[in-house]
Amino acid sequence: MDTTRIYQKFKEHIDEQRLLINAPMKEHTSFKLGGAAKLLVLPETKEELVHAISVCKEHQLKWYIMGKGSNLIVKEKGYDGVIIKIGDYYNKISVRDELITAQAGALMSSVAAKAMRHALSGAEFASGIPGTVGGAVVMNAGAYGGEMSQITYKVKALDSFVTEVEISGGELNFGYRDSIFHHHPYVILEVYLKLVKGNQKVIRDKMKELSHRRNSKQPLDYPSAGSIFKRPHGNYAGKLIEEAGLKGLSIGGARVSPLHAGFIINEGSATSQDVLDLIAIIQSTVHDKFDILLETEVKIIGDE
Ligand SMILES: Cc1cc2nc3c(=O)[nH]c(=O)nc-3n(C[C@H](O)[C@H](O)[C@H](O)COP(=O)(O)OP(=O)(O)OC[C@H]3O[C@@H](n4cnc5c(N)ncnc54)[C@H](O)[C@@H]3O)c2cc1C
């Protein structure tokens, strides 16, 4: 990619402080590992986001949209293209009656906190999910019996022609950690969540209780991407990994969490390759023992 020439194009509409050349993705993902993006764009407004995508399309650049990078591994060799990170600046939230409107980069924790302040119930389950509302809709993120499909009223998105479209919740084809966005190249701009009126204290207590449960069950002191694998039908990835004797196994700086075997943690010096090697060992061991193929929930991008 001819970064210098293309860089000028991005600069026409985006402040250069939010255009990072050769950006180490370990500084932009929750796992704190991975190689560099040739160019990392941090849009602040819809216009900047549209401009960034339009430049990528016009110049046929390889590009990828990310939220906060809490479900993302970038390979060691990095990404020879443009990564557009929505989760740092594009994050306004507003409330009207029982409807919350959030720009795609708003954090789920901020959305849930705002809902609580307005005594709106329904988003408590998501208060500890460390990504953006856009990423949460894409992943149909869920916890403790709640998931985004239950509260997503509609989204505004850009289609493959960079035209704005509205998609209702019912058309988003939500499934387990799945949505229309895994199958069609939309970019989510705004998410509308429909909540219900509740009691502020009850909502706050629920969020506290869930946070307590999360803190005691998950290795939150270490960088990770949460659950590495999807839950296999009728079973739990963590349980299978533990029963296969892999809890605590490490490669380089990556380890199967001794607290929760469904998590791989970065003990400080892990590379993406360490994590990918650990994933491969887990998949083959669990397959050999139980004839179950664990599918990754985490998204893996980057060059070979
Ligand atoms: C400690 C920890 C705990 C976690 N707990 C949970 C949990 O309880 N439940 C759960 O479901 N997940 C959990 N996760 C995983 C993760 O937080 C969720 O998947 C989250 O919704 C991802 O959001 P993100 O903004 O970080 O998305 P990213 O990781 O940046 O991206 C995820 C996917 O969404 C796409 N994407 C992001 N934004 C957009 C957009 N605006 N338009 C189009 N595509 C987009 C990306 O291309 C990618 O395919 C956890 C992760 C960690 C680190």
The ligand as an SDF file (V2000), in Angstrom:
LIG
                    3D

 53 58  0  0  0  0  0  0  0  0999 V2000
  -12.8150   -9.4710   29.5530 C   0  0  0  0  0  0  0  0  0  0  0  0
  -13.8080   -9.6900   28.4400 C   0  0  0  0  0  0  0  0  0  0  0  0
  -15.0870  -10.1100   28.7420 C   0  0  0  0  0  0  0  0  0  0  0  0
  -16.0260  -10.3080   27.7090 C   0  0  0  0  0  0  0  0  0  0  0  0
  -17.2830  -10.7200   28.0320 N   0  0  0  0  0  0  0  0  0  0  0  0
  -18.1880  -10.9170   27.0490 C   0  0  0  0  0  0  0  0  0  0  0  0
  -19.5130  -11.3450   27.3640 C   0  0  0  0  0  0  0  0  0  0  0  0
  -19.8910  -11.4880   28.5220 O   0  0  0  0  0  0  0  0  0  0  0  0
  -20.3730  -11.5670   26.3380 N   0  0  0  0  0  0  0  0  0  0  0  0
  -20.0080  -11.3980   25.0400 C   0  0  0  0  0  0  0  0  0  0  0  0
  -20.8400  -11.6160   24.1450 O   0  0  0  0  0  0  0  0  0  0  0  0
  -18.7580  -10.9840   24.7040 N   0  0  0  0  0  0  0  0  0  0  0  0
  -17.8500  -10.7390   25.6740 C   0  0  0  0  0  0  0  0  0  0  0  0
  -16.5770  -10.3220   25.3460 N   0  0  0  0  0  0  0  0  0  0  0  0
  -16.1920  -10.1740   23.9290 C   0  0  0  0  0  0  0  0  0  0  0  0
  -16.3800   -8.7540   23.3640 C   0  0  0  0  0  0  0  0  0  0  0  0
  -16.3220   -7.7780   24.3880 O   0  0  0  0  0  0  0  0  0  0  0  0
  -17.6980   -8.6170   22.6030 C   0  0  0  0  0  0  0  0  0  0  0  0
  -17.7330   -9.4870   21.4940 O   0  0  0  0  0  0  0  0  0  0  0  0
  -17.9290   -7.1880   22.1300 C   0  0  0  0  0  0  0  0  0  0  0  0
  -19.2620   -7.0530   21.7450 O   0  0  0  0  0  0  0  0  0  0  0  0
  -17.0200   -6.7800   20.9710 C   0  0  0  0  0  0  0  0  0  0  0  0
  -17.1390   -5.3710   20.7870 O   0  0  0  0  0  0  0  0  0  0  0  0
  -15.9380   -4.5140   20.1660 P   0  0  0  0  0  0  0  0  0  0  0  0
  -16.4290   -3.1490   19.9830 O   0  0  0  0  0  0  0  0  0  0  0  0
  -14.7140   -4.6660   20.9880 O   0  0  0  0  0  0  0  0  0  0  0  0
  -15.7850   -5.2280   18.7610 O   0  0  0  0  0  0  0  0  0  0  0  0
  -14.4220   -5.6060   17.9840 P   0  0  0  0  0  0  0  0  0  0  0  0
  -13.7070   -6.6710   18.7470 O   0  0  0  0  0  0  0  0  0  0  0  0
  -13.6700   -4.3900   17.6610 O   0  0  0  0  0  0  0  0  0  0  0  0
  -15.0510   -6.2360   16.6510 O   0  0  0  0  0  0  0  0  0  0  0  0
  -15.8410   -7.4120   16.7140 C   0  0  0  0  0  0  0  0  0  0  0  0
  -16.5030   -7.6230   15.3460 C   0  0  0  0  0  0  0  0  0  0  0  0
  -17.4550   -6.5920   15.1200 O   0  0  0  0  0  0  0  0  0  0  0  0
  -17.1740   -5.8910   13.9030 C   0  0  0  0  0  0  0  0  0  0  0  0
  -17.5530   -4.5070   14.1290 N   0  0  0  0  0  0  0  0  0  0  0  0
  -17.2780   -3.7450   15.2160 C   0  0  0  0  0  0  0  0  0  0  0  0
  -17.8690   -2.5390   15.1030 N   0  0  0  0  0  0  0  0  0  0  0  0
  -18.5340   -2.5430   13.9210 C   0  0  0  0  0  0  0  0  0  0  0  0
  -19.3410   -1.5910   13.2340 C   0  0  0  0  0  0  0  0  0  0  0  0
  -19.5930   -0.3760   13.7320 N   0  0  0  0  0  0  0  0  0  0  0  0
  -19.8830   -1.9290   12.0290 N   0  0  0  0  0  0  0  0  0  0  0  0
  -19.6260   -3.1570   11.4990 C   0  0  0  0  0  0  0  0  0  0  0  0
  -18.8720   -4.0900   12.0960 N   0  0  0  0  0  0  0  0  0  0  0  0
  -18.3270   -3.7860   13.3020 C   0  0  0  0  0  0  0  0  0  0  0  0
  -15.6950   -6.1150   13.6490 C   0  0  0  0  0  0  0  0  0  0  0  0
  -15.3900   -6.0170   12.2660 O   0  0  0  0  0  0  0  0  0  0  0  0
  -15.5240   -7.5490   14.1840 C   0  0  0  0  0  0  0  0  0  0  0  0
  -15.9580   -8.4680   13.2060 O   0  0  0  0  0  0  0  0  0  0  0  0
  -15.6470  -10.0880   26.3580 C   0  0  0  0  0  0  0  0  0  0  0  0
  -14.3390   -9.6330   26.0750 C   0  0  0  0  0  0  0  0  0  0  0  0
  -13.4370   -9.4180   27.1000 C   0  0  0  0  0  0  0  0  0  0  0  0
  -12.0600   -8.8980   26.7750 C   0  0  0  0  0  0  0  0  0  0  0  0
  1  2  1  0
  2  3  1  0
  2 52  2  0
  3  4  2  0
  4  5  1  0
  4 50  1  0
  5  6  2  0
  6  7  1  0
  6 13  1  0
  7  8  2  0
  7  9  1  0
  9 10  1  0
 10 11  2  0
 10 12  1  0
 12 13  2  0
 13 14  1  0
 14 15  1  0
 14 50  1  0
 15 16  1  0
 16 17  1  0
 16 18  1  0
 18 19  1  0
 18 20  1  0
 20 21  1  0
 20 22  1  0
 22 23  1  0
 23 24  1  0
 24 25  2  0
 24 26  1  0
 24 27  1  0
 27 28  1  0
 28 29  2  0
 28 30  1  0
 28 31  1  0
 31 32  1  0
 32 33  1  0
 33 34  1  0
 33 48  1  0
 34 35  1  0
 35 36  1  0
 35 46  1  0
 36 37  1  0
 36 45  1  0
 37 38  2  0
 38 39  1  0
 39 40  1  0
 39 45  2  0
 40 41  1  0
 40 42  2  0
 42 43  1  0
 43 44  2  0
 44 45  1  0
 46 47  1  0
 46 48  1  0
 48 49  1  0
 50 51  2  0
 51 52  1  0
 52 53  1  0
M  END
$$$$
